[in-house]
Amino acid sequence: MRIAIVTDAWHPQVNGVVRTLDTVIGELRARGHTVAVVSPDLFHSMPAPSYPEIRLAFTGLRGMAKQLERFAPDTIHIATEGPLGWAARHYCLRQHFPFSSAYHTQFPDYIARRTGMPASLFWPLIRRFHAPAIRTMVATETIRTELAGQGIGPLHHWSRGVDLATFHPDHVPPDLFFTLPRPIQLYVGRVAVEKNIEAFLSNTHPGSKVVVGHGPALEKLQAQFPDAHFLGQQSGAALAACYAGADVFVFPSRTDTFGLVMIEALACGTPVAAYPVAGPLDVLQAESGVMAERLEDAIAGALKLDRRRCHELGREFSWAASTDQFVAGLAPMALETTDVRLTHARA
C-alpha cells in the first residue's frame, strides 16, 4: 500500500508526535508498505511564534497537490491540525479523496495556556478540521470520550509502543546521578509552558530534580530553579540511562493525549508520578504509577512501587500492535460513503 502521511511535526523536532510517526513509519516500511512523508522541510517555513524550534510551513492547494499527486497514494493520513494539515484537508475535499486524521495534541488546552483565552473558543475549529475524516485516530479511551463529547467522530483507537531494545533497566546511570541526593525525580520532554514543568520543579518532596529536554521555557526555568539539573536533549541509550537511574519519573502535564515518555520510563523500571488526567489515567496502573492532585503525594506513593513490576508493565506496549491499529484506521481509496460524507463536510 502507498501511504501518504501529512504532518506539521517532523524532524528535527523532538517530541512524542515525531517519535510516534517515525517509529510507525519504520514498521510500515519493514512490512513492505511505501510511505511518503509530507512535512515542513518540503516547503518554505518560518519559526513558530514563541517556539522557534517548530517550523510552520505554508503552502496552498497547488503545492500540496504537487506533493501528493507525485506520490500517487492509495491512502492519505493527516496527522496534525497545522498549516500542512489544513492544506491536505483542502486537497482531499476538492479531490473527493477519503482521508484519516489523528488527535495527538490537546490543542484547545495548549492554545488556552499560551493565550489566556478559554479552551472552549478553539473546539469549533478542531471539530471543523476533523469533520470530513473517515476516522480520527485517538490514543486513549479518555481522549475518545472527550472528543465524542465534543461531537468529533468516528473515532479509532491507535495506541503507542516502546522500543524495548533501547528502553530497559540494564543501563548504567549518568555519572551525575551517583552524586545527587536521593530520590532523583526525573522529567523528560519539551521544556515549554504547556508541559507544566514549574509544578514539577516547585514540588516540595525532598531529593533532586532532573530535567531532560529542550524548549522555549528552558532559560526561564533554569533561572527560576537554580538547584535543578538541566541535562539538555538526550536520546537513545543516553536517555534510557536517565530513566533507569531515576527513582521516580514525574509527568506534570495536564494537556497530553498519551505521554510516550511514561511508558519509556516504565520499560526502564521507573515508576511514574502524575496528575489524574487524560494520558496517565489510561497508561498507568496501580502497580506502575500513582496519580494525585498534589505531586508530592504522587511522588511519595510512586517511590514505594516495585520497579520490577513497572518494567513488566512497560513491556506490554508494543509498536507492532500500534502499527496494526494504525493500518486498520487508514481510509481506503474507494469508499461507498465517501461522496455522501464529503458533500456534507464543510470545506
ABEGO torsion letter per residue (X at the ends): XBBBBBBABBOABBBAAAAAAAAAAAAAAAAGBBBBBBBAAABBBBBBBGBAABBBBBBBAAAAAAAAAAAGBABBBBABABAAAAAAAAAAAAAGBBBBBBBABBAAAAAAAAAGBBAAAAAAAAAAAAAABABBBBABAAAAAAAAAAGBOBBBBBBBBBBAAABBAABBBBAAAAABBOBBBBBBEBBBAAAGAAAAAABABBEBBBBBEBEAAAAAAAAABAABBBAEBBBEAAAAAAAAABABBBBABAABAAGAAAAAAAAAGBBBBBBBBBGAAAABBAAABBBBABAAAAAAAAAABBAAAAAAAAAABBAAAAAAAAAAABBBABBAAAAAAAAABBX
